[in-house]
Amino acid sequence: MASQQQQRAATPMGGPRPGVFAGPPPRTSVLLSKGGARPGTAGQGSAGAPAARPMTSSKGAGYTSTATRSGSGGMPPSTAGGNAAAGGAGSSGSAAARAAEQCEALEERVHQLLEDAAARVAAGDASGGVDAARDAAQREQRLCALLEQSGQGEQISLDLKFAVSLGLAAAYEANQQLGDALAVYNQILRSRLFPQAGWLRINMGAIHFAQQDYAQAVKQFRMGLDTTPPAYRRLRLNTMRNIGLAAVRSGRYQEATGSFAAIMQDGPDHQTALNLVLCAVAAGDADLMRQSFVELLQVPPYTDDPLADESSAEERDRNLPGGSEPDALHLHLRRKQAEAEGYILTAARLIAPLLQPGSWSAGFDWCRERLNAASYGTLASEVQLARANEHLARKEYAAAVALLKEFGRSDSRQRAAAAVNLSTLSLLEGQMEAAAGYGDCCCEADPSSPAALVSRGNVHMAAGQAEAALQLYEDALQLDGSCLQALFNAGLACRDLGLPDRALALMQQLLHASPGHAEAMWQAAELCEELEDGVRALDWLTRLLTRAPHDSGVLSRLGALHAKMGDEAEALACYSEAFASDRANLDCVSWLGAHHVRRQDYLAAVPYFEAAGRVQPREASAATCCWLAGWLEAAFAAAPVVGPLLPLRWCSKWPLMVAGCLRRVGRLEAALLRYREVYRMAPTNTEALRYLSQLSQEFGLQGDVQKFSSELARIERMQAAAAGAAGTAAAGVRPGTALGRLTAQRPPTSGGRATALPGLGLPPAARVQRT
């Protein structure tokens, strides 16, 4: 060092000696450059620099190979040292350049991953969006670490870090990983690096709302509202609306009313006004209903400027084929106006029956007056239709028909709607001609209405003209492919025409549009069973069971299908659940009783047969009905005028089954009591008489044995005689003649005394007496 100072002092003005490499000037910028080194390190200047920077305690970490050091040869030490310093500066500069290039590539990749995550989430691939967002977060962390290692920590982009964290939280939320999304949001808020992070509490409130934690949602919404500047007016209004919705979900209608009322004062809109009406209805405040409805009507409509309206009207008047088409803005305004009118009509239909508890029709009159005053005449007519529907709901059919007939002088669309209702009413009342007339009227009034075509098709369907009805339903589907009524009725028409495949396709199309349609599920299950596709039928019935989990009809049908497929255990489970839901379901009761009888578990079958007996205490068995019908026909054939024949009392088959189960398990005394009850209810029941005779013999009751045996023999002779008489009478009586009008020629008698028909040996007690 001393020799270098002497050399530097020997030169004029302290400059370097000729022939000595001075090296690049010292760097003063904080950023690294491709050709320089960090300031303050060794090897920046030459040994002979006139005004070298003072050296610091930090020394350079450059590396010089042995060949380079030995290759200095005969050069002076000062020259060798200068060349070594220049080589160290060049190597450090290239490393810094490589680090900068790596950082730029990483940053570009992070941006690409963020865009990819957003695109995947928008396309519905939430899991793929989460993967891309996680990859972006990991690469952003590597970028920060690389910048810190290279001494460029001040170049870390907080905006990029915020974007990566927000993208990851949004991807978690889209993938329904709500807990992970909340954790990322909390991490952003705790970092205190982002002054705009307070708005994220609105997103956190939305997550708590989805988790049905409404108290925490309101808290987060209010904190986000406090951090939102007044300049962001629309964001503040949306946050206040969220607070009101959360209060409604938690049942705090007064708090919700306050939030919605504040929005109506600052920035009124139709949706908030409708929410205010709903809060008034929930609170039962009629005055608030009126006030809210008036505020809803006072919201400015979504209309174009007057000049645009006049020009469009002139174009419609000229009816030019080359007229200008409405642009996207006009179409958007029309959609918004139609949505607003839907809100107004919904509010009117909702509050009209509640405004006057004593006279619900006065509320409809009040709503019509307000709508007409606000230039909503079309909606006032719709309210009148709603009034007619309310009459129908209250079973006031005459008043409803009178209101509907008033629409004969209205515009075509409303006249068609009224004619549809009138056609349906006439069809339900069985007035086919009137229903057809109203159906034709609604089709003429509005040929482009799917409801009119469906109504006319219903008339054809009720008349048994399934093919014509199907054509009308298909025309309705061409006008509106999502018309659920046309789809369902077309499926029924195809089923009547013997087209189960096509009917099933229509039902599946309906279920695709409306997955919760219970009747369509039932029809689809029946059609699959008709097509011998039991697996799909089970699938549809299982889906239907999720909609009606305690429907005994669905459960019993599901049990029958399982039994048909040989799954006895599942059938037993379904029938048992159906019996628990409805103990009057005879299909379940009879199957469960027969199941236990087949398993020879007679005591288990007794409760089911007793339950069936309570449902049908006076229903005769099939054999009893057939015998009684034949006996009556023979009796009327013998004489046109008859008196009392036999007691027309019979017992149900269920007590006989109960007695039979008790007899099979050896409980003979209980069985005997049951058979005596059957005998008291139906003295002519042969089964009860037969077992009464047997059981009395076992108990040694000889008097009862003789009594029941003689009665059984008499009834059996009567049945045999009735069977013979029925065959004789059938030869001379025209088939299909009613029994009450049946007349037959009397057989010849001898001595003027009435005798029985040939082959009919009736006992004296059962002979037909002439009057």
Secondary structure, DSSP 4 states (H G I P E B T S, - for coil): -HHHHHHHHHSGGGPPPTT----PPPP--SS--SS---TTSTTSS-TT-TTPPPP-S--------HHHHHTTTTS-HHHHHHHHHHHHHHHHHHHHHHHHHHHHHHHHHHHHHHHHHHHHHHTT-HHHHHHHHHHHHHHHHHHHHHHHHTT-GGG--HHHHHHHHHHHHHHHHHTT-HHHHHHHHHHHHHH---GGGGGHHHHHHHHHHHTT-HHHHHHHHHHHHHTS-TT-HHHHHHHHHHHHHHHHHTT-HHHHHHHHHHHHHHS--HHHHHHHHHHHHHHT-HHHHHHHHHHHHHSPP----HHHHHHHHHHHHHT-TTPPPP-HHHHHHHHHHHHHHHHHHHHHHHHGGGS-SS-HHHHHHHHHHHHHHTT-HHHHHHHHHHHHHHHHHTT-HHHHHHHHHGGGGS-HHHHHHHHHHHHHHHHHTT-HHHHHHHHHHHHHH-TT-HHHHHHHHHHHHHTT-HHHHHHHHHHHHHH-TT-HHHHHHHHHHHHHTT-HHHHHHHHHHHHHH-TT-HHHHHHHHHHHHHTT-HHHHHHHHHHHHHHSTT-HHHHHHHHHHHHHTT-HHHHHHHHHHHHHH-TT-HHHHHHHHHHHHHTT-HHHHHHHHHHHHHH-TT---HHHHHHHHHHHHHHHHH-SS----S------HHHHHHHHHHHHTT-HHHHHHHHHHHHHH-TT-HHHHHHHHHHHHHHT-HHHHHHHHHHHHHHHHHHHHHHHHHHHHHHHS-TT--GGG---PPPP-BTTB--PPTT----GGGPPPP-
